[in-house]
Amino acid sequence: MSGIFFFNNGDTFRGYPEHPAERNILNQNQLNNLIKLGEGFTTEFKRSGTRSIGRELCAFANATGGSILIGVADTGEIIGVDDHNKLKSEIQSIARSVDPPLIVDVNSVSDVLVISIPAQNSKPYSFAGKFYLRDGASSQQMSRDEIREFFFKEGVIHYDETPCDSFKFDQDITPECWERFSSRANIPTDMDPVTALENLHLIKESKMTQAGAWLLADDITRYNISGNVSCALFMGNDKVRILDRKDFSSDVYTMIDSVMEYILSKINTELIIKQVRREERPELPEEALREAVVNALVHRDYRSTANVQVYIFQNRIEIVSPGSLPAGMTVEDLGKKSIPRNPLLFSILYRMNAVEHIGSGINRIKKACSDYGVDAPDMQVDESWVTLVFNRPSAKTEPTEQVTEQVTEQVTEQVEKLIKTLGKNTLPGVELMLMLGLKHRPTFLYNYLQPALNAGMIEMTNPNKPTSQSQKYRLTKKGIAYLKKTQH
């Protein structure tokens, strides 16, 4: 058997081993098994000749690769072909004419000529100026929209670099938005805005790019209807009852800060008392949460009609980003390599010190969680979403009646305030909320009452009927001991 291996530049290499076992060439038994499976996404039968081979090679190259068996009828009957050397020469010429030239392996197995097309790294491929893709068991020419979608999916075109036709320079670059952007991006004060934006590649061919619009926006939804972030606080661990919701739709940089402020305002904060000094410590590391929010906004698919979503439950926080991993990336690659979906947006946010080096996000999150003593988030990836799930350590806290005599005691600032307000009284929730100066019941329930109950600092007078209208609350022994300590 002889083999021909084609490089991207069209050169051939004939110095590899000729033995089938060394080159993993199909033997007769393997060929028979392949034929038994029939034609499909990765296998094509041809009775004879090289007619339409160019489009077939192109289609397989644009998909996941495959095999073309010349000398096999559609029914799977082996017919065989003559003059293999002539066919190999023709296939060589056709493979070279694909743009860019293809990597294929051509071998003879008895009377059948087997063309193997490995997975390619230079997509997209075209033949005679047209683009083809495998569709089930056939090869189809792609439409204009399909070509465009394919280019985006493979990272050949980056959406953040395309023009934003709805951006109007005379209306949308206001002094306020320019001052905000230029100070963050360290642009000299005496530089003309258009010149600066062109040098940063945010303006191309006299048009603002999508990335430029998102970074200069007063309201990103004017240019991308789903570019905003939706945050929601839920009671319990499901989405049955929502306590609070807020949408953020300013520029990308500002949204990062706004979303972080929202998250930190809704999770528990430990007040660590060390002698006369007090430190506030969120239950989850701020650095890890911020990195997750940044990743969700920077690496999301902005062509999706869905937006970034942040869900805060009693036991976890979910940060959900539309779009799966970019082409060429797998879950196993995370933390090892990175292929940015929006490289222009990333580069400007890097200039603004909003992001770190490319590819470091996941590792930074894991390290921040490890240093903080909490679990690293779970990552869930499917064809439409990437979700990071942070388990809240406060959900694992078990109430205890044992009171430590150490100097250091950890409770949230809200729980301490509730303990001092309740004192020796036994009060209903409504009255206690008013004494705390709170008007928003979900805030009282989620940030004060429930954490105090979970920590074993207070208890219900009627625990068997937690929703009773006559329900009241009082300090436990642990709560009383803590109150006495804070009064010294």
WOHU-V71908 format. One line per field, one symbol per residue. ss: DSSP state (h for helix, s for strand, l for the rest). burial: 1 if it has 24 or more other ideal C-beta (glycine too) atoms within 12 Angstrom, else 0. Layout:
# WOHU-V71908
ss: ???
burial: ???
This chain:
# WOHU-V71908
ss: lllssslllllssllllllhhhhllllhhhhhhhhhhllsllssssllllllhhhhhhhhhhlllssssslslllllslllllhhhhhhhhhhhhhhlslllllsssssllssssssllllllllssllssssssllssssllhhhhhhhhhhlllllhhhlslllllhhhhllhhhhhhhhhhllllllllhhhhhhhlllssllssshhhhhhhlllhhhllllllsssssslllllllssssssslllhhhhhhhhhhhhhhhllssssssllsssssslllhhhhhhhhhhhhhlllllllllssssslllsssssssllllllllhhhlllllllllhhhhhhhhhlllllllllhhhhhhhhhhhhlllllsssslllssssssslhhhhllllllllllllsssshhhhhhhhhhllllsshhhhhhhlllllhhhhhhhhhhhhhhlllsssllhhhllllllsssslhhhhhhhhhhhl
burial: 10111100000100000000000011000010011000100111111101001111111111101111111100000100100100110111111111111111111111011111100100111110011111000010110000100111111011111101001000011000110111011010000010011001011000011111111111111011011111111110000000110111111111111111011101111110100000001111111111111111111111110111111111111111111111101000010001011111111111110111010011011101100101111010100011111101111010000000000011111111111111000010100110010100011111111111111111110000000000111111011111100000
